[in-house]
């Protein structure tokens, strides 16, 4: 009587926004079908089939895998974005980037390798989300 059908649950999951507020510390991996906004601290991998926003006060020690990303905070690890990666002026990224398209604002700090284009998009889309998280990106490509 009060049950939701599977398609409605799936639509809600993709439309949800997950917020990790400032002052919140999470240790462990996060996997979501919906958007994720991080203003706190995450020690672990973050995987979303939607968008990940890393706010100015946010930090991640681990890999990020998602469809789109806006990064303003600190990332210590690789990032794989199948569509558009936006590095804002306050970004501090130490790791490798794999993305189809990228925008970098003046002032963003990035240390690592960058792989861009359609072949990178195909690589990211062909992998299961989260399958290569935690491994070095070179081993995922090889």
N, CA, C and O atoms as a GROMACS GRO file, in nm:
protein
  568
    1UNK      N    1   0.081  -0.119   0.000
    1UNK     CA    2   0.000   0.000   0.000
    1UNK      C    3   0.085   0.126   0.000
    1UNK      O    4   0.057   0.220  -0.074
    2UNK      N    5   0.190   0.130   0.082
    2UNK     CA    6   0.274   0.248   0.091
    2UNK      C    7   0.411   0.226   0.027
    2UNK      O    8   0.501   0.308   0.045
    3UNK      N    9   0.427   0.118  -0.045
    3UNK     CA   10   0.556   0.088  -0.105
    3UNK      C   11   0.580   0.175  -0.228
    3UNK      O   12   0.487   0.207  -0.302
    4UNK      N   13   0.706   0.212  -0.248
    4UNK     CA   14   0.746   0.284  -0.369
    4UNK      C   15   0.792   0.183  -0.471
    4UNK      O   16   0.850   0.080  -0.436
    5UNK      N   17   0.767   0.212  -0.597
    5UNK     CA   18   0.819   0.121  -0.698
    5UNK      C   19   0.968   0.149  -0.720
    5UNK      O   20   1.018   0.256  -0.686
    6UNK      N   21   1.037   0.052  -0.779
    6UNK     CA   22   1.183   0.060  -0.798
    6UNK      C   23   1.224   0.182  -0.879
    6UNK      O   24   1.324   0.246  -0.847
    7UNK      N   25   1.149   0.217  -0.985
    7UNK     CA   26   1.186   0.330  -1.069
    7UNK      C   27   1.178   0.461  -0.992
    7UNK      O   28   1.259   0.551  -1.015
    8UNK      N   29   1.082   0.474  -0.902
    8UNK     CA   30   1.070   0.595  -0.821
    8UNK      C   31   1.188   0.605  -0.724
    8UNK      O   32   1.242   0.714  -0.704
    9UNK      N   33   1.227   0.494  -0.663
    9UNK     CA   34   1.342   0.493  -0.572
    9UNK      C   35   1.469   0.531  -0.646
    9UNK      O   36   1.551   0.606  -0.593
   10UNK      N   37   1.487   0.481  -0.768
   10UNK     CA   38   1.606   0.512  -0.847
   10UNK      C   39   1.609   0.659  -0.883
   10UNK      O   40   1.715   0.721  -0.872
   11UNK      N   41   1.497   0.717  -0.925
   11UNK     CA   42   1.491   0.859  -0.957
   11UNK      C   43   1.526   0.944  -0.836
   11UNK      O   44   1.598   1.042  -0.849
   12UNK      N   45   1.475   0.906  -0.718
   12UNK     CA   46   1.505   0.981  -0.597
   12UNK      C   47   1.652   0.971  -0.561
   12UNK      O   48   1.711   1.070  -0.516
   13UNK      N   49   1.714   0.856  -0.580
   13UNK     CA   50   1.855   0.839  -0.549
   13UNK      C   51   1.941   0.929  -0.636
   13UNK      O   52   2.036   0.990  -0.587
   14UNK      N   53   1.909   0.937  -0.765
   14UNK     CA   54   1.986   1.022  -0.856
   14UNK      C   55   1.962   1.170  -0.829
   14UNK      O   56   2.049   1.252  -0.859
   15UNK      N   57   1.849   1.205  -0.773
   15UNK     CA   58   1.817   1.344  -0.747
   15UNK      C   59   1.859   1.391  -0.608
   15UNK      O   60   1.843   1.509  -0.576
   16UNK      N   61   1.911   1.302  -0.527
   16UNK     CA   62   1.946   1.338  -0.390
   16UNK      C   63   2.079   1.412  -0.384
   16UNK      O   64   2.166   1.395  -0.469
   17UNK      N   65   2.092   1.496  -0.280
   17UNK     CA   66   2.217   1.567  -0.255
   17UNK      C   67   2.266   1.525  -0.117
   17UNK      O   68   2.193   1.537  -0.019
   18UNK      N   69   2.388   1.478  -0.110
   18UNK     CA   70   2.448   1.434   0.015
   18UNK      C   71   2.544   1.542   0.061
   18UNK      O   72   2.634   1.581  -0.015
   19UNK      N   73   2.528   1.592   0.183
   19UNK     CA   74   2.609   1.701   0.235
   19UNK      C   75   2.693   1.654   0.352
   19UNK      O   76   2.643   1.597   0.449
   20UNK      N   77   2.823   1.679   0.342
   20UNK     CA   78   2.915   1.655   0.452
   20UNK      C   79   2.959   1.794   0.498
   20UNK      O   80   3.044   1.857   0.435
   21UNK      N   81   2.901   1.840   0.607
   21UNK     CA   82   2.918   1.977   0.652
   21UNK      C   83   3.054   2.005   0.713
   21UNK      O   84   3.128   1.914   0.751
   22UNK      N   85   3.087   2.135   0.720
   22UNK     CA   86   3.212   2.179   0.783
   22UNK      C   87   3.214   2.128   0.927
   22UNK      O   88   3.113   2.132   0.996
   23UNK      N   89   3.329   2.080   0.970
   23UNK     CA   90   3.344   2.026   1.104
   23UNK      C   91   3.313   1.878   1.114
   23UNK      O   92   3.334   1.817   1.219
   24UNK      N   93   3.265   1.818   1.005
   24UNK     CA   94   3.236   1.675   1.002
   24UNK      C   95   3.356   1.600   0.947
   24UNK      O   96   3.411   1.638   0.844
   25UNK      N   97   3.398   1.495   1.016
   25UNK     CA   98   3.510   1.412   0.972
   25UNK      C   99   3.459   1.271   0.946
   25UNK      O  100   3.397   1.210   1.033
   26UNK      N  101   3.487   1.219   0.826
   26UNK     CA  102   3.445   1.084   0.790
   26UNK      C  103   3.568   1.003   0.752
   26UNK      O  104   3.651   1.048   0.674
   27UNK      N  105   3.579   0.883   0.809
   27UNK     CA  106   3.684   0.790   0.771
   27UNK      C  107   3.616   0.669   0.708
   27UNK      O  108   3.540   0.598   0.773
   28UNK      N  109   3.644   0.648   0.579
   28UNK     CA  110   3.581   0.539   0.506
   28UNK      C  111   3.538   0.586   0.369
   28UNK      O  112   3.540   0.706   0.340
   29UNK      N  113   3.500   0.493   0.285
   29UNK     CA  114   3.460   0.525   0.148
   29UNK      C  115   3.315   0.570   0.142
   29UNK      O  116   3.231   0.525   0.219
   30UNK      N  117   3.287   0.661   0.048
   30UNK     CA  118   3.151   0.710   0.024
   30UNK      C  119   3.113   0.673  -0.118
   30UNK      O  120   3.187   0.702  -0.212
   31UNK      N  121   2.998   0.608  -0.135
   31UNK     CA  122   2.947   0.572  -0.267
   31UNK      C  123   2.803   0.621  -0.276
   31UNK      O  124   2.722   0.591  -0.189
   32UNK      N  125   2.771   0.697  -0.384
   32UNK     CA  126   2.637   0.751  -0.400
   32UNK      C  127   2.600   0.761  -0.547
   32UNK      O  128   2.687   0.780  -0.633
   33UNK      N  129   2.472   0.749  -0.576
   33UNK     CA  130   2.423   0.774  -0.711
   33UNK      C  131   2.388   0.921  -0.729
   33UNK      O  132   2.377   0.968  -0.842
   34UNK      N  133   2.372   0.994  -0.618
   34UNK     CA  134   2.335   1.135  -0.622
   34UNK      C  135   2.456   1.226  -0.605
   34UNK      O  136   2.569   1.180  -0.591
   35UNK      N  137   2.429   1.357  -0.606
   35UNK     CA  138   2.534   1.457  -0.588
   35UNK      C  139   2.590   1.449  -0.446
   35UNK      O  140   2.520   1.410  -0.352
   36UNK      N  141   2.716   1.487  -0.432
   36UNK     CA  142   2.782   1.491  -0.301
   36UNK      C  143   2.849   1.627  -0.286
   36UNK      O  144   2.923   1.670  -0.375
   37UNK      N  145   2.825   1.695  -0.174
   37UNK     CA  146   2.896   1.819  -0.143
   37UNK      C  147   2.975   1.794  -0.016
   37UNK      O  148   2.921   1.750   0.085
   38UNK      N  149   3.105   1.825  -0.021
   38UNK     CA  150   3.194   1.802   0.092
   38UNK      C  151   3.252   1.934   0.140
   38UNK      O  152   3.329   1.998   0.069
   39UNK      N  153   3.212   1.976   0.260
   39UNK     CA  154   3.270   2.094   0.324
   39UNK      C  155   3.348   2.053   0.448
   39UNK      O  156   3.412   2.137   0.512
   40UNK      N  157   3.343   1.926   0.483
   40UNK     CA  158   3.417   1.871   0.595
   40UNK      C  159   3.538   1.794   0.546
   40UNK      O  160   3.597   1.829   0.443
   41UNK      N  161   3.576   1.691   0.620
   41UNK     CA  162   3.696   1.613   0.589
   41UNK      C  163   3.659   1.466   0.564
   41UNK      O  164   3.584   1.406   0.641
   42UNK      N  165   3.713   1.410   0.456
   42UNK     CA  166   3.692   1.269   0.424
   42UNK      C  167   3.827   1.201   0.407
   42UNK      O  168   3.909   1.246   0.327
   43UNK      N  169   3.850   1.094   0.482
   43UNK     CA  170   3.968   1.009   0.463
   43UNK      C  171   3.916   0.879   0.404
   43UNK      O  172   3.876   0.788   0.476
   44UNK      N  173   3.919   0.871   0.272
   44UNK     CA  174   3.866   0.756   0.201
   44UNK      C  175   3.830   0.797   0.060
   44UNK      O  176   3.845   0.914   0.023
   45UNK      N  177   3.783   0.704  -0.018
   45UNK     CA  178   3.748   0.729  -0.158
   45UNK      C  179   3.604   0.778  -0.168
   45UNK      O  180   3.517   0.736  -0.092
   46UNK      N  181   3.581   0.867  -0.264
   46UNK     CA  182   3.448   0.923  -0.288
   46UNK      C  183   3.406   0.885  -0.430
   46UNK      O  184   3.477   0.917  -0.526
   47UNK      N  185   3.292   0.817  -0.445
   47UNK     CA  186   3.244   0.772  -0.575
   47UNK      C  187   3.099   0.815  -0.593
   47UNK      O  188   3.015   0.790  -0.507
   48UNK      N  189   3.071   0.881  -0.706
   48UNK     CA  190   2.935   0.923  -0.737
   48UNK      C  191   2.911   0.912  -0.886
   48UNK      O  192   3.000   0.942  -0.966
   49UNK      N  193   2.792   0.868  -0.925
   49UNK     CA  194   2.760   0.867  -1.067
   49UNK      C  195   2.702   1.001  -1.109
   49UNK      O  196   2.654   1.015  -1.222
   50UNK      N  197   2.706   1.100  -1.020
   50UNK     CA  198   2.658   1.234  -1.049
   50UNK      C  199   2.773   1.334  -1.026
   50UNK      O  200   2.884   1.312  -1.075
   51UNK      N  201   2.747   1.442  -0.953
   51UNK     CA  202   2.844   1.550  -0.933
   51UNK      C  203   2.900   1.548  -0.791
   51UNK      O  204   2.828   1.520  -0.695
   52UNK      N  205   3.030   1.578  -0.780
   52UNK     CA  206   3.095   1.595  -0.651
   52UNK      C  207   3.143   1.739  -0.642
   52UNK      O  208   3.212   1.788  -0.731
   53UNK      N  209   3.106   1.807  -0.532
   53UNK     CA  210   3.154   1.943  -0.506
   53UNK      C  211   3.239   1.937  -0.380
   53UNK      O  212   3.192   1.896  -0.274
   54UNK      N  213   3.365   1.978  -0.393
   54UNK     CA  214   3.456   1.986  -0.278
   54UNK      C  215   3.469   2.134  -0.244
   54UNK      O  216   3.539   2.208  -0.313
   55UNK      N  217   3.402   2.176  -0.137
   55UNK     CA  218   3.398   2.316  -0.098
   55UNK      C  219   3.533   2.367  -0.049
   55UNK      O  220   3.626   2.290  -0.028
   56UNK      N  221   3.542   2.498  -0.031
   56UNK     CA  222   3.666   2.564   0.010
   56UNK      C  223   3.721   2.507   0.140
   56UNK      O  224   3.842   2.491   0.155
   57UNK      N  225   3.633   2.476   0.235
   57UNK     CA  226   3.677   2.422   0.364
   57UNK      C  227   3.687   2.270   0.362
   57UNK      O  228   3.724   2.209   0.463
   58UNK      N  229   3.654   2.207   0.250
   58UNK     CA  230   3.653   2.062   0.240
   58UNK      C  231   3.789   2.003   0.206
   58UNK      O  232   3.872   2.068   0.142
   59UNK      N  233   3.810   1.878   0.249
   59UNK     CA  234   3.933   1.808   0.214
   59UNK      C  235   3.903   1.659   0.197
   59UNK      O  236   3.820   1.602   0.267
   60UNK      N  237   3.974   1.598   0.102
   60UNK     CA  238   3.962   1.455   0.078
   60UNK      C  239   4.101   1.396   0.068
   60UNK      O  240   4.185   1.444  -0.008
   61UNK      N  241   4.126   1.290   0.146
   61UNK     CA  242   4.248   1.210   0.133
   61UNK      C  243   4.205   1.076   0.075
   61UNK      O  244   4.166   0.985   0.148
   62UNK      N  245   4.212   1.066  -0.056
   62UNK     CA  246   4.166   0.947  -0.127
   62UNK      C  247   4.128   0.985  -0.268
   62UNK      O  248   4.143   1.100  -0.308
   63UNK      N  249   4.079   0.890  -0.344
   63UNK     CA  250   4.041   0.914  -0.483
   63UNK      C  251   3.898   0.962  -0.493
   63UNK      O  252   3.813   0.930  -0.410
   64UNK      N  253   3.871   1.041  -0.599
   64UNK     CA  254   3.735   1.082  -0.632
   64UNK      C  255   3.705   1.030  -0.772
   64UNK      O  256   3.785   1.050  -0.864
   65UNK      N  257   3.590   0.965  -0.790
   65UNK     CA  258   3.544   0.918  -0.921
   65UNK      C  259   3.400   0.966  -0.936
   65UNK      O  260   3.315   0.936  -0.853
   66UNK      N  261   3.372   1.042  -1.044
   66UNK     CA  262   3.238   1.098  -1.062
   66UNK      C  263   3.215   1.141  -1.206
   66UNK      O  264   3.306   1.132  -1.290
   67UNK      N  265   3.094   1.188  -1.236
   67UNK     CA  266   3.061   1.236  -1.369
   67UNK      C  267   3.108   1.380  -1.389
   67UNK      O  268   3.165   1.413  -1.493
   68UNK      N  269   3.084   1.467  -1.290
   68UNK     CA  270   3.125   1.608  -1.294
   68UNK      C  271   3.179   1.644  -1.156
   68UNK      O  272   3.138   1.586  -1.056
   69UNK      N  273   3.272   1.743  -1.152
   69UNK     CA  274   3.326   1.784  -1.023
   69UNK      C  275   3.362   1.932  -1.024
   69UNK      O  276   3.416   1.984  -1.122
   70UNK      N  277   3.331   1.999  -0.912
   70UNK     CA  278   3.378   2.135  -0.884
   70UNK      C  279   3.466   2.123  -0.760
   70UNK      O  280   3.419   2.081  -0.654
   71UNK      N  281   3.592   2.161  -0.773
   71UNK     CA  282   3.686   2.147  -0.662
   71UNK      C  283   3.734   2.286  -0.619
   71UNK      O  284   3.788   2.361  -0.699
   72UNK      N  285   3.712   2.318  -0.491
   72UNK     CA  286   3.760   2.443  -0.433
   72UNK      C  287   3.852   2.418  -0.315
   72UNK      O  288   3.926   2.507  -0.273
   73UNK      N  289   3.847   2.297  -0.260
   73UNK     CA  290   3.922   2.263  -0.140
   73UNK      C  291   4.048   2.183  -0.170
   73UNK      O  292   4.107   2.198  -0.277
   74UNK      N  293   4.088   2.099  -0.075
   74UNK     CA  294   4.212   2.022  -0.083
   74UNK      C  295   4.184   1.876  -0.116
   74UNK      O  296   4.100   1.812  -0.052
   75UNK      N  297   4.254   1.825  -0.216
   75UNK     CA  298   4.242   1.684  -0.254
   75UNK      C  299   4.381   1.623  -0.258
   75UNK      O  300   4.469   1.670  -0.331
   76UNK      N  301   4.400   1.519  -0.178
   76UNK     CA  302   4.525   1.443  -0.176
   76UNK      C  303   4.493   1.306  -0.233
   76UNK      O  304   4.462   1.212  -0.160
   77UNK      N  305   4.500   1.295  -0.367
   77UNK     CA  306   4.467   1.169  -0.433
   77UNK      C  307   4.425   1.196  -0.576
   77UNK      O  308   4.414   1.311  -0.618
   78UNK      N  309   4.402   1.090  -0.651
   78UNK     CA  310   4.365   1.101  -0.792
   78UNK      C  311   4.217   1.137  -0.806
   78UNK      O  312   4.136   1.110  -0.717
   79UNK      N  313   4.184   1.199  -0.920
   79UNK     CA  314   4.045   1.231  -0.951
   79UNK      C  315   4.015   1.188  -1.093
   79UNK      O  316   4.089   1.219  -1.186
   80UNK      N  317   3.903   1.115  -1.109
   80UNK     CA  318   3.859   1.068  -1.240
   80UNK      C  319   3.719   1.123  -1.264
   80UNK      O  320   3.625   1.092  -1.191
   81UNK      N  321   3.706   1.207  -1.368
   81UNK     CA  322   3.579   1.274  -1.398
   81UNK      C  323   3.544   1.244  -1.543
   81UNK      O  324   3.619   1.280  -1.633
   82UNK      N  325   3.430   1.180  -1.566
   82UNK     CA  326   3.395   1.138  -1.702
   82UNK      C  327   3.349   1.254  -1.790
   82UNK      O  328   3.353   1.243  -1.912
   83UNK      N  329   3.307   1.365  -1.731
   83UNK     CA  330   3.261   1.480  -1.810
   83UNK      C  331   3.349   1.603  -1.784
   83UNK      O  332   3.454   1.617  -1.846
   84UNK      N  333   3.306   1.693  -1.693
   84UNK     CA  334   3.373   1.822  -1.672
   84UNK      C  335   3.429   1.834  -1.530
   84UNK      O  336   3.357   1.813  -1.432
   85UNK      N  337   3.557   1.868  -1.521
   85UNK     CA  338   3.623   1.898  -1.394
   85UNK      C  339   3.651   2.047  -1.390
   85UNK      O  340   3.709   2.102  -1.483
   86UNK      N  341   3.609   2.113  -1.281
   86UNK     CA  342   3.630   2.256  -1.264
   86UNK      C  343   3.717   2.276  -1.141
   86UNK      O  344   3.675   2.245  -1.029
   87UNK      N  345   3.840   2.328  -1.159
   87UNK     CA  346   3.930   2.358  -1.048
   87UNK      C  347   3.921   2.507  -1.020
   87UNK      O  348   3.964   2.589  -1.101
   88UNK      N  349   3.866   2.543  -0.904
   88UNK     CA  350   3.848   2.683  -0.867
   88UNK      C  351   3.981   2.739  -0.813
   88UNK      O  352   4.075   2.664  -0.789
   89UNK      N  353   3.987   2.870  -0.796
   89UNK     CA  354   4.112   2.938  -0.759
   89UNK      C  355   4.169   2.893  -0.625
   89UNK      O  356   4.289   2.907  -0.603
   90UNK      N  357   4.086   2.840  -0.536
   90UNK     CA  358   4.133   2.797  -0.403
   90UNK      C  359   4.171   2.649  -0.397
   90UNK      O  360   4.202   2.597  -0.290
   91UNK      N  361   4.168   2.581  -0.511
   91UNK     CA  362   4.198   2.438  -0.517
   91UNK      C  363   4.343   2.409  -0.483
   91UNK      O  364   4.434   2.481  -0.525
   92UNK      N  365   4.365   2.301  -0.405
   92UNK     CA  366   4.498   2.246  -0.378
   92UNK      C  367   4.488   2.097  -0.404
   92UNK      O  368   4.438   2.021  -0.321
   93UNK      N  369   4.537   2.054  -0.521
   93UNK     CA  370   4.524   1.915  -0.563
   93UNK      C  371   4.661   1.852  -0.579
   93UNK      O  372   4.745   1.901  -0.654
   94UNK      N  373   4.683   1.742  -0.508
   94UNK     CA  374   4.807   1.667  -0.520
   94UNK      C  375   4.770   1.525  -0.562
   94UNK      O  376   4.740   1.440  -0.478
   95UNK      N  377   4.773   1.501  -0.693
   95UNK     CA  378   4.734   1.371  -0.747
   95UNK      C  379   4.714   1.382  -0.896
   95UNK      O  380   4.728   1.491  -0.953
   96UNK      N  381   4.683   1.273  -0.960
   96UNK     CA  382   4.665   1.270  -1.105
   96UNK      C  383   4.520   1.297  -1.142
   96UNK      O  384   4.428   1.261  -1.069
   97UNK      N  385   4.502   1.361  -1.258
   97UNK     CA  386   4.370   1.395  -1.310
   97UNK      C  387   4.342   1.314  -1.435
   97UNK      O  388   4.427   1.303  -1.523
   98UNK      N  389   4.221   1.257  -1.442
   98UNK     CA  390   4.171   1.189  -1.561
   98UNK      C  391   4.034   1.249  -1.588
   98UNK      O  392   3.941   1.231  -1.509
   99UNK      N  393   4.019   1.321  -1.700
   99UNK     CA  394   3.891   1.386  -1.728
   99UNK      C  395   3.871   1.406  -1.878
   99UNK      O  396   3.967   1.405  -1.955
  100UNK      N  397   3.748   1.424  -1.917
  100UNK     CA  398   3.717   1.454  -2.056
  100UNK      C  399   3.744   1.601  -2.085
  100UNK      O  400   3.809   1.634  -2.184
  101UNK      N  401   3.694   1.691  -1.997
  101UNK     CA  402   3.712   1.836  -2.014
  101UNK      C  403   3.748   1.895  -1.878
  101UNK      O  404   3.710   1.843  -1.774
  102UNK      N  405   3.824   2.008  -1.882
  102UNK     CA  406   3.867   2.069  -1.757
  102UNK      C  407   3.873   2.220  -1.771
  102UNK      O  408   3.912   2.273  -1.875
  103UNK      N  409   3.834   2.291  -1.662
  103UNK     CA  410   3.848   2.435  -1.652
  103UNK      C  411   3.932   2.461  -1.527
  103UNK      O  412   3.904   2.404  -1.421
  104UNK      N  413   4.034   2.546  -1.540
  104UNK     CA  414   4.121   2.578  -1.426
  104UNK      C  415   4.122   2.729  -1.407
  104UNK      O  416   4.161   2.803  -1.496
  105UNK      N  417   4.079   2.775  -1.289
  105UNK     CA  418   4.084   2.917  -1.257
  105UNK      C  419   4.226   2.954  -1.215
  105UNK      O  420   4.300   2.872  -1.161
  106UNK      N  421   4.262   3.079  -1.240
  106UNK     CA  422   4.391   3.132  -1.197
  106UNK      C  423   4.401   3.122  -1.045
  106UNK      O  424   4.310   3.163  -0.973
  107UNK      N  425   4.512   3.068  -0.996
  107UNK     CA  426   4.533   3.053  -0.853
  107UNK      C  427   4.522   2.910  -0.805
  107UNK      O  428   4.570   2.876  -0.697
  108UNK      N  429   4.459   2.824  -0.884
  108UNK     CA  430   4.448   2.683  -0.847
  108UNK      C  431   4.587   2.619  -0.847
  108UNK      O  432   4.668   2.648  -0.934
  109UNK      N  433   4.613   2.533  -0.749
  109UNK     CA  434   4.742   2.465  -0.738
  109UNK      C  435   4.721   2.317  -0.765
  109UNK      O  436   4.640   2.252  -0.699
  110UNK      N  437   4.794   2.265  -0.863
  110UNK     CA  438   4.780   2.125  -0.904
  110UNK      C  439   4.918   2.064  -0.922
  110UNK      O  440   5.001   2.116  -0.996
  111UNK      N  441   4.944   1.951  -0.853
  111UNK     CA  442   5.069   1.878  -0.866
  111UNK      C  443   5.034   1.735  -0.906
  111UNK      O  444   4.971   1.662  -0.829
  112UNK      N  445   5.077   1.695  -1.025
  112UNK     CA  446   5.047   1.561  -1.073
  112UNK      C  447   5.039   1.558  -1.224
  112UNK      O  448   5.075   1.656  -1.291
  113UNK      N  449   4.991   1.447  -1.278
  113UNK     CA  450   4.974   1.432  -1.423
  113UNK      C  451   4.829   1.458  -1.459
  113UNK      O  452   4.738   1.437  -1.379
  114UNK      N  453   4.809   1.505  -1.583
  114UNK     CA  454   4.674   1.531  -1.632
  114UNK      C  455   4.653   1.456  -1.762
  114UNK      O  456   4.732   1.470  -1.856
  115UNK      N  457   4.546   1.378  -1.769
  115UNK     CA  458   4.508   1.305  -1.890
  115UNK      C  459   4.368   1.351  -1.928
  115UNK      O  460   4.275   1.341  -1.849
  116UNK      N  461   4.354   1.403  -2.053
  116UNK     CA  462   4.226   1.458  -2.095
  116UNK      C  463   4.184   1.404  -2.230
  116UNK      O  464   4.266   1.352  -2.306
  117UNK      N  465   4.054   1.417  -2.258
  117UNK     CA  466   4.003   1.388  -2.391
  117UNK      C  467   3.909   1.270  -2.394
  117UNK      O  468   3.878   1.209  -2.292
  118UNK      N  469   3.863   1.241  -2.515
  118UNK     CA  470   3.762   1.137  -2.536
  118UNK      C  471   3.810   1.000  -2.491
  118UNK      O  472   3.731   0.922  -2.437
  119UNK      N  473   3.938   0.968  -2.512
  119UNK     CA  474   3.987   0.835  -2.472
  119UNK      C  475   3.985   0.821  -2.321
  119UNK      O  476   3.957   0.713  -2.269
  120UNK      N  477   4.016   0.928  -2.249
  120UNK     CA  478   4.009   0.925  -2.104
  120UNK      C  479   3.865   0.904  -2.059
  120UNK      O  480   3.839   0.829  -1.966
  121UNK      N  481   3.770   0.972  -2.127
  121UNK     CA  482   3.628   0.955  -2.095
  121UNK      C  483   3.586   0.810  -2.115
  121UNK      O  484   3.514   0.755  -2.031
  122UNK      N  485   3.629   0.749  -2.224
  122UNK     CA  486   3.595   0.610  -2.251
  122UNK      C  487   3.652   0.518  -2.143
  122UNK      O  488   3.585   0.424  -2.099
  123UNK      N  489   3.776   0.545  -2.101
  123UNK     CA  490   3.839   0.465  -1.996
  123UNK      C  491   3.758   0.472  -1.867
  123UNK      O  492   3.730   0.370  -1.805
  124UNK      N  493   3.722   0.594  -1.827
  124UNK     CA  494   3.648   0.612  -1.703
  124UNK      C  495   3.511   0.546  -1.712
  124UNK      O  496   3.468   0.478  -1.619
  125UNK      N  497   3.442   0.564  -1.824
  125UNK     CA  498   3.309   0.507  -1.840
  125UNK      C  499   3.312   0.355  -1.850
  125UNK      O  500   3.215   0.289  -1.812
  126UNK      N  501   3.422   0.298  -1.899
  126UNK     CA  502   3.429   0.152  -1.914
  126UNK      C  503   3.456   0.082  -1.782
  126UNK      O  504   3.426  -0.037  -1.767
  127UNK      N  505   3.512   0.154  -1.686
  127UNK     CA  506   3.539   0.096  -1.554
  127UNK      C  507   3.412   0.101  -1.471
  127UNK      O  508   3.329   0.190  -1.487
  128UNK      N  509   3.398   0.004  -1.382
  128UNK     CA  510   3.290   0.014  -1.285
  128UNK      C  511   3.330   0.121  -1.186
  128UNK      O  512   3.445   0.126  -1.144
  129UNK      N  513   3.234   0.209  -1.147
  129UNK     CA  514   3.265   0.311  -1.047
  129UNK      C  515   3.312   0.242  -0.920
  129UNK      O  516   3.248   0.151  -0.869
  130UNK      N  517   3.426   0.289  -0.871
  130UNK     CA  518   3.480   0.236  -0.747
  130UNK      C  519   3.568   0.115  -0.764
  130UNK      O  520   3.637   0.076  -0.670
  131UNK      N  521   3.569   0.054  -0.884
  131UNK     CA  522   3.645  -0.069  -0.904
  131UNK      C  523   3.795  -0.045  -0.886
  131UNK      O  524   3.865  -0.130  -0.830
  132UNK      N  525   3.845   0.070  -0.934
  132UNK     CA  526   3.988   0.097  -0.925
  132UNK      C  527   4.023   0.196  -0.816
  132UNK      O  528   4.140   0.231  -0.800
  133UNK      N  529   3.925   0.244  -0.739
  133UNK     CA  530   3.956   0.336  -0.631
  133UNK      C  531   4.053   0.272  -0.534
  133UNK      O  532   4.044   0.153  -0.504
  134UNK      N  533   4.144   0.352  -0.487
  134UNK     CA  534   4.241   0.303  -0.391
  134UNK      C  535   4.365   0.245  -0.456
  134UNK      O  536   4.466   0.226  -0.388
  135UNK      N  537   4.360   0.218  -0.586
  135UNK     CA  538   4.479   0.171  -0.657
  135UNK      C  539   4.540   0.288  -0.729
  135UNK      O  540   4.473   0.388  -0.756
  136UNK      N  541   4.666   0.278  -0.760
  136UNK     CA  542   4.732   0.383  -0.837
  136UNK      C  543   4.667   0.392  -0.974
  136UNK      O  544   4.632   0.291  -1.034
  137UNK      N  545   4.653   0.514  -1.023
  137UNK     CA  546   4.586   0.536  -1.151
  137UNK      C  547   4.659   0.468  -1.266
  137UNK      O  548   4.596   0.422  -1.361
  138UNK      N  549   4.793   0.462  -1.257
  138UNK     CA  550   4.869   0.398  -1.365
  138UNK      C  551   4.826   0.252  -1.383
  138UNK      O  552   4.816   0.204  -1.496
  139UNK      N  553   4.800   0.182  -1.273
  139UNK     CA  554   4.760   0.042  -1.285
  139UNK      C  555   4.619   0.029  -1.342
  139UNK      O  556   4.585  -0.072  -1.402
  140UNK      N  557   4.538   0.133  -1.323
  140UNK     CA  558   4.402   0.130  -1.378
  140UNK      C  559   4.404   0.149  -1.529
  140UNK      O  560   4.317   0.097  -1.600
  141UNK      N  561   4.502   0.223  -1.579
  141UNK     CA  562   4.511   0.253  -1.722
  141UNK      C  563   4.581   0.141  -1.796
  141UNK      O  564   4.543   0.108  -1.909
  142UNK      N  565   4.682   0.081  -1.734
  142UNK     CA  566   4.764  -0.020  -1.800
  142UNK      C  567   4.689  -0.144  -1.839
  142UNK      O  568   4.746  -0.236  -1.895
   0.00000   0.00000   0.00000
